[in-house]
């Protein structure tokens, strides 16, 4: 009845996430989980409000969510083939939630 799901997309890329979601829906895939969450660490603001100090600049608010798509294990290969057939590259970025400064230090 219930089947294990596998991750096929994880990245900070809302546009590609939406394209893949719509594509899988149009292709008739069932049991697709498309979620997003805020994965960045935020420095303390000092006033106790826990507001993100990076959001108070000029212009629009920056989208820092991490977007994920999971499909049933039996549908994985077929879903990846359908996504690639439409010219989309599904990426699983395991470092999506890592702070950029830490990524630089790790590569040194």
C-alpha positions as CSV (number, residue, x, y, z in Angstrom):
1,X,0.0,0.0,0.0
2,X,2.7,2.5,1.0
3,X,5.9,2.6,-0.9
4,X,9.3,4.2,0.0
5,X,10.0,7.5,-1.7
6,X,13.3,8.6,-3.1
7,X,14.7,12.1,-3.5
8,X,15.1,13.2,-7.1
9,X,15.4,17.0,-6.7
10,X,16.8,19.2,-3.9
11,X,18.1,22.6,-4.6
12,X,17.5,26.3,-4.0
13,X,15.7,26.8,-7.3
14,X,12.0,27.5,-7.2
15,X,11.5,27.9,-10.9
16,X,12.9,24.4,-11.7
17,X,11.0,22.9,-8.8
18,X,7.8,24.3,-10.2
19,X,8.5,23.0,-13.7
20,X,9.3,19.5,-12.4
21,X,6.2,19.5,-10.2
22,X,3.9,20.5,-13.1
23,X,5.6,18.1,-15.5
24,X,5.2,15.1,-13.1
25,X,1.5,16.1,-12.6
26,X,0.9,16.3,-16.4
27,X,2.7,12.9,-16.9
28,X,0.3,11.3,-14.4
29,X,2.7,10.4,-11.6
30,X,1.0,9.6,-8.3
31,X,2.5,9.9,-4.8
32,X,4.8,12.8,-5.7
33,X,5.9,14.9,-2.7
34,X,7.0,18.4,-3.5
35,X,8.0,20.4,-0.5
36,X,10.1,23.4,0.5
37,X,11.6,24.6,3.8
38,X,13.9,27.3,5.1
39,X,17.2,25.7,5.6
40,X,19.6,28.6,6.2
41,X,21.1,29.4,9.6
42,X,20.2,32.9,10.7
43,X,22.4,35.0,13.0
44,X,20.8,36.3,16.1
45,X,19.2,39.8,15.6
46,X,19.9,41.0,19.1
47,X,16.4,42.2,19.8
48,X,15.0,38.7,20.4
49,X,12.6,38.9,17.5
50,X,14.7,36.3,15.5
51,X,14.3,38.3,12.3
52,X,16.6,37.6,9.4
53,X,18.9,40.7,9.2
54,X,19.6,39.8,5.5
55,X,16.0,40.7,4.6
56,X,16.3,44.4,5.4
57,X,18.1,45.6,2.3
58,X,16.8,47.4,-0.7
59,X,14.7,45.5,-3.3
60,X,12.7,42.4,-2.9
61,X,13.0,39.6,-0.3
62,X,15.5,36.9,-1.3
63,X,14.1,33.4,-1.6
64,X,16.3,31.2,0.6
65,X,14.1,28.1,0.7
66,X,15.3,24.6,-0.2
67,X,13.0,22.9,-2.6
68,X,12.6,19.1,-2.7
69,X,10.8,16.5,-4.8
70,X,10.3,12.9,-3.9
71,X,8.7,10.1,-6.0
72,X,7.9,6.5,-5.3
73,X,10.9,4.3,-5.6
74,X,9.3,2.3,-8.5
75,X,8.7,5.5,-10.4
76,X,12.2,7.0,-10.0
77,X,13.7,5.9,-13.3
78,X,10.6,6.8,-15.3
79,X,10.2,10.2,-13.6
80,X,13.9,11.1,-14.2
81,X,13.6,10.1,-17.9
82,X,10.5,12.2,-18.3
83,X,12.2,15.2,-16.6
84,X,15.3,14.9,-18.8
85,X,13.2,14.4,-21.9
86,X,11.9,18.0,-21.3
87,X,15.5,19.4,-21.0
88,X,15.4,19.8,-17.3
89,X,18.4,18.6,-15.2
90,X,17.2,17.2,-11.8
91,X,19.8,18.0,-9.2
92,X,20.2,16.7,-5.6
93,X,22.4,19.2,-3.8
94,X,23.2,17.9,-0.4
95,X,25.0,21.1,0.5
96,X,21.9,23.3,-0.2
97,X,21.5,24.0,3.5
98,X,25.1,24.7,4.2
99,X,26.1,28.4,4.7
100,X,28.1,29.7,1.8
101,X,31.1,30.7,4.0
102,X,31.3,27.1,5.3
103,X,31.2,25.8,1.7
104,X,34.3,27.9,0.9
105,X,36.2,26.7,3.9
106,X,35.4,23.0,3.1
107,X,36.7,23.4,-0.4
108,X,40.1,24.9,0.7
